[in-house]
Amino acid sequence: MIAKISSGKSTAGLIRYLYDTKKAKDHTDPHLVASFDGFAPDPGRAQDFDTAKQLLVADLDLHVKQAQRHGRAPERHVWHCSIRAAETDRHLSDEEWADIARRVVAATGIAPEGAPDGCRWVAVRHAPDHIHIAATKVRADLRTARHWNDYLTADRELAAIEKEYGLHQVVRGDRTAAKRPTRAEQEKARRHGRQTTSRERLRTTVRQLVSIATSSEEFLHLLDGVDGVRVDVQHFPSGDVRGYKVAVEGDTNAAGEPVWFSGSELAPDLSFPNIRERLTGIETPPATRPGPRHRQNPWHQATAAAERIPHHLDQSDATVAQAHIAAFAEALDVLPLLAPDHLRAQLQQAALAFERASRSRVRAQQGQAGALRGAVRALRTTPATGDGSGLAMFLDVAVLVVIAAARWHQARHHDQQVAAAHQALAHLRTAYEHAAAQPLAALAQRKPPARTVERHTQHLRAALPAHADRVLADPAWPALAAALTQAETAGHDPQQLLQHAAEQRPLDDARSTARTLTWRVQRLGAGPAPRDGARAAQASRAAITEATPPSAPSTLPQRPSALRRWSRSGHIPIGDRSAATPVKACAGLPRPVPWPRQS
């Protein structure tokens, strides 16, 4: 069950809405199921509807009128609580709804059980699956009711009611979720033929801009360049930025004014102070390592940074772990901007789902995830083109990160975050299967000669005896053999490469050990090959390792390095793909489909 609580100024207006069957087509057979004394007039069952409605309003407003004569009545004296059952729940009887209404008004302090001076209230049912409680906040002793935190107390009572009545138990949150679109916003979007509301579109746009910006100044510059979005930046008297608000071009209210949303109204972590904190000190990794020839692949850098997240979730402080989860969410936000068309829908859904799992009551130490954030920013000039192996490599690790994040949240009883992570996991797995198919097939076509495959088989059995049979039976073994051959041609030792790949993280939870090893071998093989002296040292360490118990793999974070500037030409598709928003960004990225103009 879900409760929604609001306040108002007109008792008559609320009662008129609850009993209306003309404008509200979904209202059927409105009638009272309970009241403060059990004798309140019911317009739905009276022969003279208008008279009964006037009597009901006067009955509810009695204490309010008395308090007004003494100047003690609150301006917003109406308390309105709607309680809705889940679609899968059975239809409750009027008697059951009456019991639920009494328990809720007692729990919230509107009419405490056994208190003769409680507020006046009625419960109206005009649909099978929900009721509305209308109350006035003035007690019989003319004091205002004490109903602080009424939403939380009502929610706790409804959780107990769900268990007692055998109803669907709603996954409850920690008040860190983004605000859902109102019914008016949903109806407005439906009238204009849009699948998403302005609030949702703007939230996606802002999140994606944060994921590619390297500073709060750059974020505001990018936001100002988005077509179809109006931006209003507020400043302190000193000239410093205080905040921002955004609106969809053409989305106006009844007065013809833009419908503005501040960052905090889009999501708790999208307020300007939070964005400024997240973007402080971000540095993108260098394009090249020290040396004359080698160039680092940004996808390899991002994958290496993401692969260390499960270790941070297991070993680090909760605030550090939360920072890495938030940084990983930024990586998911940027993927739809870089992925091929056939993968964007699944990746967008994964990012939207994981957005809820990126926040909790644990405050993140944002500076702890600098390596991942820098690597994610380096991706903005590297779309997933070519064979797509970079994206597939990252998604293989992303699946494991989401599983680890779900376990971390579950251990702390973050129920909504766990459910969101599971939703994101389903979309990521689908995207990974599609992304991995082409690069694995391309590798398998370059299968080395049988003699070379046999040699790699011996390397595999020597390096990973516990996993060898499973890897050899995996359909991705030909691709792994080809990756080992490429690395060997570049000067790497295949057996040591396999050992190093296995040491990075345990392979027991990999759905396909051969595919996971393929991506790791490709990433490690892309680095510079060790010289003869380094190979001898590696062989010596391997011999010592065989004679001693294995130690924990090294998971030291990469040190971020110099900033990379990016060009002012080109476009990035921002927002959800059904209504992408063009924005000035880096050259070489795919051009977006513009938002449809509103009528």
N, C-alpha and C positions, 0 to 999 in steps of 0.2 A: 504494500500500500504506500501511496505517496501523498503527502500533505502539501498544500500550497497556501500560504497565509499572507494576507494583505490588510491594509487599513483604508478607511474612507470617511467621507464627511456626511453622506446621505443614507440614512436607514431606508427611507422610502425608495430610493433608487436601486438599492441592492435587492429589496423584496420584489420590486417590479421586474428586475432581471430574472430572479429565480423562478417566478411564476409565469414568465412570458413564454408563449408557445407559437407566436407568429414570426417574430424576427429570428428567434433561436429555434431552428428547425429540429435540432436534436433533443429539445425538451419535450418529454412525453409524460403525461399524468403527474404534474408537480403536486406534491402534498407533503404535509408535515409527518415526520417519523418520531420526533421527540421535541420537548421544549423544557424551559427552566422549571415550570411547575406542573407540566402535564395537562394544562387546561388552556393553552394559547389557541386563539381562533385560527382555523385552517382555511384560507381562501380556496384551496383546491378542492375542498369537500363541502363548501358552503353554497347555499342557493344564491345568495347575493354576493358575488365575488368582490365587487368594489368595496362594499361596506366591510366585509371581513378583512380585506387587505388594509383598510384604514385603521380598523381596530387593532390589527396585529402590529402595525407600525407604531401606533400610540402606546401599545403595551410595552414594546421594546424600548421606546424613547422616554418612558416615564421618569426614570432616574436621571436621564440626561437633561430633561427640561427642568427638573428640580435643581440640579447642579448649576445650570446656566443662570438661574435666578440669583445664585450666590456667587457667580463668576468663577466657578470651579470646574466646569466641564472642559475636557480636552477638545481641541479643534477637530481632530480626526478621531471621532468617537466610535466609529463602526469597526468591528473586528470580523474579518471574513476568512473562513478556512474551508477549503475544498479538500475532500478525501476521496481518492480514486483507487479502486482495486485493479489488479493486473488483469490483462485480457484473458489469461488462462484460468483465473479464479472462477469458482462457481458464483452464481448470483445469490447474494445474501438477502435474507428476509428483512422486512421493515423492523422487526424486533431486534435483529442482529445489528443493523445499522444504528438503531437507537442506543444500544449498549455501547457501540463504538463511539458515538457522538458524546455520550456522558463521560466516558473515560478520557477522551481528548480534552474536553473543556475543563475537567478536573486536573489533568496533568499540566495543562498550560497556565493554570491560575485564573482562568476566566470565571469558573464556578467550582472552586475546590469542594471536594466531597464533604458533606456534613456542615458546610458553612452557610448559615441562613442569609448572609448579606452578599452572596455572590451576584455576578452580573446576570442580566437577562439574556437568553439566547434561544434560538430555535434551529432545528435541523430539517432541511428541505431536501427531498429526493425527487429528481425529475428525470432520472435515467437509471437503468439497471445497475450500472457499475460504479456510481459515485453519489456522494451527498455533499451539501453545502451547509456549513454552520454559520449563521448570522447572529452576531452578538453586539451589544453596546458595552463600552468599557467602564461605565460608571456603576459602582456597587450600590447596594441599598443604603449604605451609610454615607453615600455621596463621595466616597473616595474613588480614585481611579485604580482600576485593577492592576496588580503587579504581574505582568506576563512577559518579563524579559526572557530572552532565549526561547520564546514559545515554539519556534520551528524545531529546535533541537529536542525539547521536551516532548513535543507531539511526535517527532520521529522515533524517539525511544519507546514511546507508548505503542506506536503502530508496529514496531518490531516485535514487541511482546504479543500484540493482538494477532499478528501473522502466525506465530507459533501456536497460540491457543486455538485458533480457528482452522488451522491446517491450510493456510493460504500460501501463495507464492512468497518466498522471503526475498525481499528486494536487497540487492547489493548496495550497501550504504557507504557513503564517502566521508571525507574528512574536511569538507568545505574548501577544497583547493581546486575544484573542477571549474572549468569555464562556464559562464552563464549560458544556459540554453536559450534558443530563440523563443520569443513569446508567441502566443497564438496569433496575435495581430501581425507579427512579422512573417509568420508562415503563410497566413492567408494573403498577405500582400504579395509575397513571392509567387504564390500560386496564381494570383490574378494576372501577374505580368509574365507568366509562363516560364518562370525560373525554377530550377531544381533546388537551389540553395538560397537562403536568405542573405541580405546584405551583411548582417553580422558575421555569418559563417564565411562568406567570400572575403571580407576584409580581414578576418582572423587568419585565414590561410595566406593571404597576401603578405601581411605583416610578419608572420612566422617565417616565411620563405626569405623575405628581405633580411631579417635578423640572421638567418643561417648563412648568408653570403657576405654580410657587411663585416668590416674589420674594426669599426669604431662607431660610436653613436652619431658622430657628424656624418659619416658616410651613410649610415642607415637613414637619416633624415633626408639626405641628398637623393638617395635612391627612391625613397617614398614620394618625394616631390616629383619624381620623373615618371610615376606610374600613370598611364593613360586610364581615364575613367574613374580616378579616385581624387577626391578633394582632400587637401591637407591643411590643417590649421595648427601651427606651432605656437605655444604660449611661452612667454619669457618672464623672468623675475625682473624687478626694477633695475637690477644690476646688469641685465642683458643676458644672463645665463638661461639656458633652456629649462623650463619648468615641466613641460609635458607636451603632448600632441593629441590631436583627435582627427579622425578620418571619416569620410562619408563617400558613398557611391554616387557618382555623377548622375543627376536626375532623380535620385531617391529623396523625395521631399515629404514633409508632413502636411497636415490640412492647411496650415498657414503658408505653405509654399516654401518653407525653410528647409535646408538640408537636414537629414537625419544623421547627427554626429554620433560617433562612438569614440570614447577615450580608449587608450591602450588597456587600462585596467578593466574596462567594460568588455573588451574582447576576450581577455584571459588574465589571470592574476600575474603571470610572468611577462606580460607584454606592456606593463606600465613603463614609462620612460626611465625612472630610476632603476628598475630591474634590468632593462635592456642595457643601460649604460654600465651597470656592474658586470653584466655578462660579456660585454665587448671591450672591457678594459684590458689592455696588455696583450691582445691577440696578435700573434706573429705567424705568418705563413712560412712553411719550411722552404729552404733554398732550392732552386731548380737543379743545382748540381752539388755533388759532394766535392770535398777537396780532391783535386786531381785533374788531369787534363781531359779525360774522356767521358767518364761515367755520368749519366743523367738519371736522376731519380724519377720514378713513375709516381705521380700523385695518388693514384689508386692504390699502389702498394703501400705508400706512407699512411694513407687513411686506414687501410686494412690492418696494418701493423699496430696502429694506435688503438683501433677498436678491439683488436684481439686481446689487449691487456685489460679490458673492462671487467670480465668475469673475475679476474684476480683481485681487482680493486673492490669489487662487491663482496668478495669473501674475506679479504684481509684488512681493508681500510676502515677508517672511521665512517660512521653513517653519513656525516656531512660531505665527506670526500666522495663516497659512493653515489650520493644523490647528485653531486656535480657531474660525475661521469655519465649518469643516466640522462641528465638534461643535455649534455653535450652530444650524446648519441642521438637524442631526439632531433637536434639540429642537423645531424648527418642525414637522417631520414627525410627531413624537410627539403633538403637540397636535391635528393635523388630524382624526384619527378622532373626537375629542371634539366637534368643531364641525360636521362635515360631515353632509349628509343621509344617511338610512339606506342608500340604494342605492349610496353611494360608500364607506361605512365599511370594508367588507371589503377592497377594493383598497388604500385608504389605510393600513389596519392592516398589510397585508402589505408595503407599501412601507416603512413605518417599521421593521418587524421586520428586513427585509433590509438597510436602510441602517445599522442599528445597528452591524453589523460594520464598515462603511466609516467610521464616525465616530471610530475609534481607530486609532492606529499607535504606533510607538516614538517618534515626534516628540512632545515634550511641548508642549501647547498653552498659549499665553499668553491665559488666559481673559478678561482684562480688555479684550482687543482687539476683541471681538465684542459689546460692550455695546449698540450700536444695534439689532442684530438680535434679541438676547435681550429687550430692552425692548419691541420691536414685537411679538414673539411673545406676551409676557405680556398685552399690550393686547388680543389677539384673544380672550382667554378670556371676555369679556363680549359678544362679537360673533359668535354662531353664523352659519354660512353659510346664512342664510335668504333669502327674497325671490327675486330672479331668479338668485342664485348667481354673479353676475359677479365678485364679490370673490374667491371660492375659485378660479374658473376662471383669473382673472388671476394669482393666486399660483402655481397649478399650472403655468401656461405658463412662468413663470420657474424653477420648481422643476426642471422637466425639464432646462433648460439648466445649472442648478447641478450636478445629478447627473452630467451629461456632463463638466463641467469637473472635478468631484471625481474621477471615474474616470481622467481624463487625468493629474491631479496624482499620484494614487497609482501609476499605471502608470509614470510617469517615475521613481519611487522604488522600483520593483519590489515594491510591496505587492500581491502577487497575490491574496490573499484579499479585500482591500478592493476591488480592481477587480472581482472576480466578484460581490461583494455589491452594488456600485453598479450593475452591469448588471442584476441581479435587481430592484433597487428601480426602475430606470428603466422596465422593462417594466410594472410595476404602476402607476407614476405616469402613463405615457402612456395606459394604459387608463382610469384615473380621470379624466384630463384630457379625453379624448374624450367621456366621459359628462357631465362637469361643464360643458363648453363648449357642448354642443348647445343647451340651453334658452336661456341668455342671448344666444347668437348668433342663434338663431331669433327671439327677441323683438325684437332690434335690427333684423333684416332686415325684420320686419313693419312697422317704422316708416320704411321707405325713403322718402327725400325725393323731391320732384318731379324729373322728368327734367332740367329746367334746372339745378337745384341739383346733381344728380349730375354733370352735365357740367362745372360749375364746379369741383367737387371733383376731377374727373379732371384738369383743367388744373393745379390746385394740386399734385396728386400727381406729375404729369410734371415740374413745375418744381422740386419739392422733392427727389424721388427718381427721377431719370431712369433710373438703372441697374436699379431694381426695379419701375418702373411697369407694364410689360407683364405681369410675373408677378402683381402684385397685382390688376390688372384682370381677369385670367383666373381668379383664385382664387374659389371659391364663397363666401368670407367677405367679398368686396368690398361687397355691399349692407350688411352690418353695419358695416363701416368707414365707409361713406358716411353711415350714420345717426349714428354716433358723432361724425363731423366736424360734422354738422349740429347736434347737441346742443351741442358745444363752441362752435360759431359763435354759436348763440343765446345762450350764456352770456357772450359777449363776447370769445372767443378768435379769433385769426387762424388759419384752417385750415392755410395753407401753413407758417407758422412753427411751428405745433404739430406738423406732420409732420416738419419739419426737427429739431425738438427731440427727438421720439420716436426718430428715426434716430440722433441723436448719442449717445443714452444707451448704446447697445451695437450692434455690427455685426449686420446682419440676414442675413448669408450662411448662418449655420447654423440659421436658423429653418425648421421644417418647413412652416409656413404663414405667410408674411410678412404677409398681410392680417390674420390673427387676432392675431399678435403686435402689429402696429400698432394694432389695435382696442383691445386692453387698455391699451396705453401712452397712446393718445389719451384713453381714458376716464379713466385715472388723472390725466393732466396737465390734462384739461379740468375735473376736479372741483375743481381749485385756483382761487384767485381770478384773475379776468381782469386782464391788465395794463392800466394806465391809458394815456392817450394819449401821455404822455411816455415811458413804458416801451416802448410799441410803436415809437415813433420810434427809440429807442436800439436795439431789437432789429433793426429794418430796417437801421439803419446798420451794425450788426455783421454782419448777413447779407450786405450788399454787400461789406464788407471780406473776409469769409470766402470769397466767390466768387472774389476776386482773389488770394487767398493759399492755400498748401497747407493742408489741414485739419489741425487739431491734435487731440491725444488728448482724448477726452471727460473731463469732470470726474467724478471718482469719490470726492469727499470724503465721509466718513461723516457721517451725521446725529448731532447732539449729543443724547444722551438728556436728558430733562427730568424734571419732577416725578413722583413716584410716584402711581399711581392706587389708591385703596382699593377693595375689592370687598366685596359684601354677604355675609352668612353664611348666607343662605337659598338654596334651590335645590339642584340636583344636577348632577354631571357624570358621564357614564359612563366609568369607569376600567377599564383592562385590556382584554383582547381581547374582541371583541364577542360571541363565543360564550359568554363567561362574564363579563359586565361587572360591575364592582364599584361600588356607589354610594358617593359621598363628598360631604361637605358642601362646597359651592362657591358659585359665583355664581348669582344669580337669573337666570331667563330661559333657562337652558340645558335641553336635553331630559332627561327623566328616564330613568334607566338600567333595564336588565333586571337584577334581582338575581342574584347567583351562586346556583346550585343548592346546597342544603345536602348535605353528605356524610353517608352513612349510617354 
